[in-house]
Amino acid sequence: MTHTCIHWFRKGLRLHDNPGLMAALRDCKELYPVFILDPQLHNKSVGVNRCRFLIGALKDLDLSLRQLNTRLFVVRGKPEEVFPKLFCQWKITKLTYEYDTEPLSLSRDKTVTRLAEEHGIDVVCKVSHTLFDINRIIEENNGKTPLTYKSMQAIVKKLGPPKRPLSAPSMEDLKDVNTPCSESHEKKYRIPTLEDFGHNLADLPEEQFPGGEQEALRRLEEHMKRTAWVCNFEKPKTSPNSLSPSTTVLSPYVTFGCLSVRTFWWRLSDVYEGKKHSAPPVSLHGQLLWREFFYTASVGISNFNKMVDNPVCTQVDWDINSEYLAAWREARTGFPFIDAIMTQLRQQGWIHHLARHAVACFLTRGDLWISWEEGQKVFEELLLDGDWALNAGNWQWLSASAFFHQFFRVYSPVAFGKKTDKNGDYIKKFLPHLKKFPAEYIFEPWKAPQSVQQAAGCIVGKDYPHPIVQHEVVSKKNIQRMKAAYAKRSANTAKSLSKIQGTDQRDQSPRLVSVQLVKFTFVNFLHDKTHNVDEPVTGAKALEDTPKRKRKMLNIAEKVELLDMLKEGVVLRGRRGYTISTAASATNYLLSSNLLYAHLYYSRWKMRRKYPQKGLMTTWPVRGDDLGNKSVPSFSFLPVSNSNGPLNMNLSIFAQ
C-alpha cells in the first residue's frame, strides 16, 4: 500500500539523520514536508536573533528539499486546528515526526496523534533529537530518574554507544515520490520574515551564527579538522570572555536540529579513534552527555522548569525586585564584566558557558537574590540555544537549587573575568564607552579617581551606573540565606526523594533515622596514626601547622568559616580521609556538610562513619551525588549558621 504522507518538521530541521523523514518516504507516493508556525511558540516574545536563526534554518531546509524535487510547506496556526484541514485537503494517510520530550510538546503531540487516528491516519514517531531514547534511560535505572552525571554515565554505558546516524535522503529515495505544488503555494506556504514575528529591522545586529543544516555541517567539519584541539578539549579550561568563541558554538545548531547530535557524537568518535583524548565530563563527548543528563532529568522530574512543586528543587525565598531584574537584563548593573556578558547575549544570542555561570550566579544566590525562573525567561528569549530542558536544568544548578549544592562557592563579578582577560578587552568590545579606562580600573570603574574617569570620557554615575550592590556584603548575606533555605528543606527531603524515585514507597525511599543539631571543631592531623585528642588545634594555628601541600583540603573549610565557627565536637582529618566523632557521648552518625563537599570537590578520599557506642569503624566511598542511590548509605546535609556562635548543623541521617 502506498501512502500520502506529511512529515512534520519541528526541531529536526535537517535531512541527515532524520529517521522520521525516512519513515515518511517508505511506500510514499506523495510527500508534504510541513513546518507549522505555532503562535504559542513563534511570536514576538522570541528574541530577534532566535527568530532570524529559525528563518535561516527554514530557508536552508526548503532549498535542500527543492533539490530533491519537493519543498517545505510553512503553515500558520495551531497544530490541532491546522492538521484536520490538511488531512482532508491533501488526503493524508500517514503522519511522521520526531519525538519531543518537552511537556508542552508531549501534550500537543498526543492531541495531534488522536486527531490523526480519528481520520484513519498511521502515525510514526521516531527518536532522533537525543543520543538515546530518554524513556529507555529511565527504564534502565529501574524507573528512577538519574540525578547525577556519574549515575547517568553508568546507565548509558550499559546501553552501549548511540545509534549510528542515517544518511540524508537522495534522489533515489524520492524517485517515485511526488509533491504537488502550484503557484499559489509560493505565497500561501512561504518562509516567514522577521516582520511576521513582529520584529523591527532597524538597528538589527550583525548575524554571527547563520541558521541552517548546511552551515551546521560546515562548522562541524571545520572543527573536526582541528584534531589536537578536539582531543585536548576540556570545557572548564576554555575562556568565558575571549573575543572570538573558545568553544564550537554548535549548540544552537543541535538545539534547532540543524545538526544531529548523533552525527556530532560519531564524528567526534572518528577523531578520537586511536588517539589520546580528554574524557567526560569535560570533553566534547562529555558536553553531549550533559545535554542527555538534563533531558533525562526534565522527563523524570515533574514541574522541572519551576521551583514550586519541583521535588528536587530547594525552595528559596527569592526577592521580587523589578529594578534589579531590569538592570541585569539590560546590562545596567554597574559591574562591567556582567554587563558585557549581557550585552553580548542581546547582540549575538550566544555567550560562553562560564559567562552564563557568572551572570546566573550574580542574578540569584550571588548578589541580586532574584529567582532563577526570571533568569530562565530571559535566556529563553535571547539565547539561540535556549533549550527548555537545558535552560531549566542549568539555572537550577547555577542557583544551587538542585544538582549542585556548594552554595558557598560564589563567582566574583570582578575577579572571575580578570582571570582570562586582565586587560579587559572583552569589556572594551561590548561596552565601548569604557574602552578608555586603564586595565587597572576597567573591571571596577567606580574605583577610578575622578581625573581618570574624565580622561576616559566616562563618569560613573552619569555615563555608566554605579554598582547596584556591594558584592562583598550581599554575597556573604546570601550565603547565610542559602544555608537557611537548605535547613528548611530537611523536613521534606525524604518526601521529595520518594516522588522522583517511584510509587512504591516501602522499597524505594530512604528511611529518616534522625535529625540532630550538632556542633563541630575542625582538627587537622598530618599522619595516619591513631590520635588522642586532648587539646584540639583550631583556627589559624591549624593552618599554620599544616604544610602547604596539605592546605588544599583546608581551603574549603576556611572559605565557609569552619575554622572560626566550630567549637564543640571533633572532626579528625588524616591522609586517608575524615573520621567524624564527637567530644560528647553521641549515639548517632555525625557528618559535616562542608567537609563532605571539600572531599567531593578536591579528591577521592573516603568518608568514615563511627558508632561511638560500640567503638566500631566502617568505611565506604561517599559522594554528595550518592543521595538517593541505593548502592551506598545516603545522607542529606543541611547546615545552619549562627552569626555569633558555633556552626550549628541540622543533620538529617537516612538509612536504606
N, C-alpha and C positions, 0 to 999 in steps of 0.2 A: 504493500500500500504506500502510495506517495502522499506527501504532506504539503500543505501551505502553511508556512511557519513564520512566526515572529521570533526573532532573537532580541531580547530586551537588554540593551546595554545600560548599565548603571555606573558601577565603579570600574569595571574591567574594560576600560576604553582602549582596547588593543585587539589586534588579530592574533599575535603569537600567544601560545599557551592559553588558549581560550576554549576549554572543553565544552562549555555551554554552546558556543557558536558551532563547534564541530558536530555536536549532537543535533543542532538545527539543520545542518547540511545533510545529515543522514536521511536517505529516502525523501529528499526535498525536491519539489517541482517549482515552488515559488517561495522566495525569501524576502522578508521585510525586516531589515535591521532598524530597530526603533530606539530612540532615546527620548525620555519624557521630561520636559521642563516642569517639574512639580513646584507649584507656588509655595508649598510648605518648606521646600528645601532650597529653591533657587529664587531668591528675592533680594531686595536692596540691603538686607541685613548681612549679606555675604560681602566681604571686602572686595574692592575693585581688582586687586591682584589675583585673588582666588577666582573671581569671575572670568578674568582675562585668561587665566591658565585653562579653565574649563573650555572656553571658546576655542582656544588653540588646540586643545585635545580633540574636540569635536570636529574641527576643520581637518585635522590630520587624519582622523578616523574616516571621515567621509571621503577624503582623497584616496585613501588606501582601498576602501570599498569600491569606489568608482573604477579603480584599476582592475577590479575583478568583475566588472560589468554589473555592479549593483550600486546602492547608495545608502546614506543614512537618512532616516525619516525622523526629524525632530518634531515631536508632538507636544503641544501646550495643554496643561490641565492636570487634574488629579488622576493618578493611575486607575483608581476604582471607578472613575467616571469615563475615562478615555477608552479603556480596554473593551468594555462591552460594545462600543460603537465600532472599533476596529475589527473585533471578532466577526461581526456581521458584515461590515463593509468589504473586508478582504477575504471572507470565508475561511477563516483560520482553523486549522486542525491540530496544530502543535505550538506550544509556547516554551521557550527555553530562556534561562537566565542564570546568573552567577549567585551563589549563596551569599547572603549578607547577615552578619551576626548582630547588628545593632537592634535594640528593642523596637524602635520605630519601624525599621525596615522589615523585621520579622512579622510585625502586625500587618503592615501593608501587603507583604507577600502572601500571607495567609488569606487575606481578603481577595487578592487578585487570583490566587490559585482556586479558591472556592468559586469565583465568577467564571473562570475558565472551565472548570469541571461541569458547571451548570450548562455551559454551551457545548459540552461534549468534547472538550479540547484536552489533548495529552499535555501534561506539564512535566518538564525535565529541569531539574536544578542541580548545578554542579559546583563543587568546591574548588576555587582557584585564586581567591583573594588572600589566602593564608597558606603557609607551608604545609600545614596539616589540617585535617578536619578537627575543629576545636572541640566538638562534642565527643569525638573519639579520644581526645586527650583526657577529658574529664572522666570518661568511662574507664580508661586505663588506670586512673587513680581511684578506682572504687567509687566513682560517682562524686568525688570530692574535688573542689577547686584547688589546684596547687597555689599556695600563697607565697612561695619563694622561688627565686630563679633557680636555685640549686635543685629543688624538687622537680621543677619544670624540666631541667636538663635530664634528670634521671628518667622521667616519663618518655620524652621524645627519643632518648637513647633506646628504650625498649621498642619503640615504634619503627626504628630504623630511619634511614635518610628520607627526605621528602621525595615525592614522585618526580620523575624527570619531566621537564616542560614539553608541551606539544609544539610542533612547528605551526607556523601560520598557514591558513588555507591557501591553496594555489588555484590557478585557473582550472587545473584538472579536477579539483574538488568541486568546482562550480560549473562544470561543463554542461550539465543537464539542468542547471538551476536558472530560473528566470526571476527578474524583479520588475514588475510592471511599473513604468514611470510615464509621466505626462508633463507637459509644460506647466500646468497648474501646480504640480508638486514642488517646483522650484521655489515658489513663493510661500505655499502653504506649509511646507516642511523644511524651511530654510534653517541654516545655522543662526543662532541668536547673536545679537550685538550687545555691547556694553550698555547702550541706551535701553535695550529691552530689560535690563536688570535695574534700571533707574539710576545709573551712574553718570556723573558729569565728566566729560572727557577733558575738561580744562585742567591744566597742570598735572596731567597723568604722568606718573613717574616712569622712567625707562624700564622696560621689561628685562629683568635679569635672567629669568628662568622660563623660557617659552614652553608651553604645554605641548603634549603630543607623543605618540609612540615612537616615531622616528627620531625625535630629539632625545627621548629616553634611551633608546638603543645606542645612539651615537655617543652620548655621555658615558654610558656603561662601558662601551668598548674603549673609550679614551682612558678611563680609569684602569681598566684591566691591563692596559699596556704598561702601566706603572707597577711592574711586578714587585719590586722591592718595597715600594710604599704600601701596596696591598698586603703583603706578607707581614710587614712590621707594624701595621696599623694597630694603634691602641687608643681608643676613644678619649680616655682621660688626659692623654698627652697632646691632644690637639688644642688649638688656641681658640678661645671664645671671641677674641677681638682682632683677628688678623684682617687685613684689608681685603683679601680675597679668601673664599671659604677654605678651611683646612680639612674639610670632610668632603664626601662625594656629592652632597646635596641631591641625592637620588630619591630622598624621602617623598617629595611631592609627586614624583612620577609613580612611586609604589602606591601612595595614597589614592590617587585617581585611577590606578590600574593601567596607566600607560606602560609601565614596566611590571612584568610578572615577578613576584617575589621568589618564585621557584627558579625562574631564569637567572635572577640575581644570585641566588644561592649556588646554583650549579656552575655558573661562570666563575665564582669565587673558588669553588672546589677545583676547577680546572687549573686556576692559577696556583693554588696551594699545593697541588699534587707534586710529590717528590721534593718539596722544599720545606725548610724550617719556617714556621709562621706563628703568629700570635693566636691565642685561643679565646673562646668565650670566657667571661662576659665582655671583654674589652675589644675583641676582634670584630671584623665586619660580619662574620657569621654570627658572632655574639649579639650584634645590634639587631639582626633579623630575629634572633631568638627572644630578645627583649620585646620586640613587637608581638611575637606569638604569645609571650607571657601575659602581656596586658590584654590582648584579645581574649585569652582564656579566662582571665580574671573578670573581664566585663561580661562574659557569658554566664559565669557561675555565681556572681555576686549581684544580688538584687539592688536596684537603685544606685548603680555603680557611679553615675555622674553627679550624685548628690551626697550631702553629708547626712541628712536625716534619713533614718531607716536603711542606712548602708551598714551592714553588720560588721565590716572590717574597719570602718572609719571612726576615728576618735571624734567625739562630739566636743567642739570648741566654741566658746562664747565669743566669736569674732565680732569686731566692732562694725557698725554701719557708718561709714564716713564718705559721703559722696564727693567731697572736695579732695580728699586724699586719693580716692579711686580715679577721679578725673585727671589729677596731676600725674599719677602713674601712667595712665593710658595715653595721655597727651604729651609725655616726655617733659614734665614741668616739676620734677621732684627736687631739683637743685643739686642732685648728685650726677655729675656728667657721665659717668660710666653707665648708670642706669638709664639716663635719658638718651644716650647714644644708642643703646640697645633697642629701646622702644621706638626710636626714630627709624632705625634700620628695619625693624619689623613692619612699620607702617609703609615705608618706602618700597621695600623689596618683597615682603611677605615671607621672609625667612630670617632666622637668627640661629647661631650655633647652639648646640645642646647645652653647653656650660653657661652660655649667656642666658638661656631660659632658666637655668638654675638660679642665677643671680637675681633676675627680676622677679621670679616666683617667690624666692625666699624673702626678698625685700617687701613684696606686697603682703605676704602672710605673716609667718611667725618671726621673721627677722626684724621688721621695722613698722609697717603700717597696720598690722593686725587686722587685715581685711580678709574675708573668706576666699578660699581657693576657688570657689564656684564663680566668683566675679572675674577672677583672672582667666578661668576656663572659658568664659564667654568671650573675652577679648581675643584670646588666642584662636578660638573657633572662627571668629570673624576675620582675623588678619592673616593667620598662617596658611601658606599654600599646602602644607602637610598637616592641616588641622584635622586629624583623625579622631573620631569620637572616643574610641577605647583608649588610645594612647594619650590623648589630651587629658581625659579624666584620671587615668592611672598616674600619669606623671605629676599632675597637680596635687594629688593626694600624697604622693611620695615626697615632693619637694616641700610641702607644708607640714611634713612629718605627721600627717593624719592617718596614713596607712602605708604598709610595706617597709618604710624607713622610719626609724624611731629615735635616731640620735639628734633630738631636737636642740641639744646644746651646741651643735656644730652649725654656726651661722655664717653665711657669706658676708664679708665686709663689702659695702658698696664702693669702697675706695681701694683697699689693699688687694682685693681679688683681681681687679683689672690691671693693676700695676705689675703683676707677676709676668704677664706676657706682652705688655705694651708700656714700657717705662716712660716713653716719650709722649704717650697719649695720641698717637697718630690716628687711631680708630675714632677717638673723640673728635679730633680735628676734622675728620672726614664727614661725620654725621652731625656735628654741632659746629659748623664753620664760624659762628660768632665767638667761639672760644679758641680758635686756632692760633691766636697771637699770644696766648698765655704761655709762659715758660713751663717746661716739664715739671718743675718743682711745684707748680700750683694748678696744673690743668685738671687734676683729679679732685682738687679741693680749692676752687677759685675764691671761695669766701675767706680763705686764709691769706690771700694775696694783699699786700699793702695797697692803699688807695692809688698810689702812683703807678703801681704795676697794672692795676685794673684800667686806669686811664690810658696807659700806653698800649694796652691790649684792645682798647676801644670797646670794652665790655664792663659795665659797672654792675656788680652783684646787687640784686635788689631792684635794679632798673632794667638792664638788658638781659639779665639771666637771674632766675629766682634764687633766694636763699634756700638752704636745705629745709625741707618741710618737717624734719625730725632731727633730733640728736641721736645718731646711730648708737653711740657708746652707752647712752642712757636707756633708750627704748629696747634695745636688743636684750639687755640684762633683765629688764622688766618682763619682756615677753617670754624669756626662758622660764621664769617663775610661773607665768600664766600657763605655759605648756605643761609644766610639772603638775599644776593643779588640774588641768584637763585630763592628764593621764591618770591621776588619782581617782577622779570621778568615774573613769572607765572601768575601774577594778570590779565594781559590783556587777557589771554587765558582761564581763569577758567570757564567762562560761556560756552564757546565753547566746552571745554573738557567734562564738565558735560553733555552737550547735546548729545555728541557722545555715551556716555555709558548709557544714560537713555532712548534712544529710538529715533524714527524718527519723532514723532510729536512734533516739537519744541515749538509750541504755548502752549501746555498743560503741557509739562513735564520738561522744563528747567527753572531755576530761572531767574529773570529779574535783570540786573545790574542797581542799583539805583544810586550809586555814587562811586567815588574813590577820597579819600581825603588824604592830608598829614597833620597829626596832631601830637601834642606833649603832653606828659603826665607827671604829677608828682604823685608819689605814696604817699598816705597819709593813715596812719593807725589809725583806731578808735576802741575802745575796747567795745563800748556799742551799743545798738540798737536804740538809741535816734537820733533825727534829730540834725545835727551839722551845725553851721555857720562857714565857713572856712575863717578865716582872715589871719592866718599865717600857711600855710601847714607845717606839720612836715615831713622832708625828711632825707635821708641818714642815718648815724649812729645813729642819735637821735631817729629815728623811731624804730630802733631795740632796742635801749637802753630802750625806754619807754614801750616796749612790754613784757608782762610776758612770761616766757619760754613756757607755754602751747599754746601761740598764735604764736610762732615764726615759726612754721612749714609752715604756709602759706606764710611767708616772705622769706623762704629759696630759693624758685624757683626764686623769683624776684631778690634776691641777686646774684644768680648764673648768671643770664643773665644781670647783671649790671644795672637793672632798677633804683635802688636807687641812683646810681651815675649819671645817664644819663637823667632822666626825670625831666623836669623843668616847662614847660608851660602846663597849664591844671591841672585837679584834678581827681584823682581816689580815691573814698571813699570806705573804706572796713569796714563792720560791721559784726556781728556774722552771720547774715543770708545770707550774700553774698556780691557781689560787686555792687556798684552803679557807673556808669560811667557818668561823666558830664564834662563840660568844664569851664575854667575860662572866656573865651570869649563867645560871643553870637553865638554859633554854631547852625545850624539848622538840623543837621543830627545825626544819632546814631553814637556813638563813642565807640569802644571796643578795648581793648588791647589784642593782640595775646598771649603774655606771661602770662598775668593774667588768661586768659581762660584756658591755659594749666595747670596752678597751680591749678585752680578749678577742672579740669578734673582729674588730677593725684592724688590729695590728698583727695578730699571729694566730696559729692553730693550737694554742695552748689548751689545756683541758681544765674544766671546772670540776671541783670536788664537792660532794655533799657529805656532811658528817652527822652521825647520830650521837649527840652528846650524851644521851642517857645510856648508850651501850658502848661507847668508845669505838664504834665500828666505822671504817672509812671505805667508801666505794668510789670508783671513778668512771665517768663516761664523757664522751665529747658532747658539749652543749653549744649551740649557736642560737642567737636571737631568732633566726628564721626557723627553728625547730618547733615553734609554738604551733600546736595542733597536729604535729607529726607523731604518729603512734610508735615510731621506732625508738624514741627516747622519751624520758620523762619531760613534761612540758611545764614551763613556768611563765607567768606574766609578771613583769617587774614594773612597779608603779611608784616612782619616787615623789616625795613631797618635801619641801624645804621650809624651815623656819628661818626668818631673816636674822634673828639674834641668837639662835640656839644651834644645837647639833642637827645633822641631817636626819630627818625623820623619814623612814622608809615604809610606805604602805605596801606590804608584800603579799601578793596572792600566790598560793602554792597549789599546783594541780598535780594529781596523780592519775595515771591511766588505769 
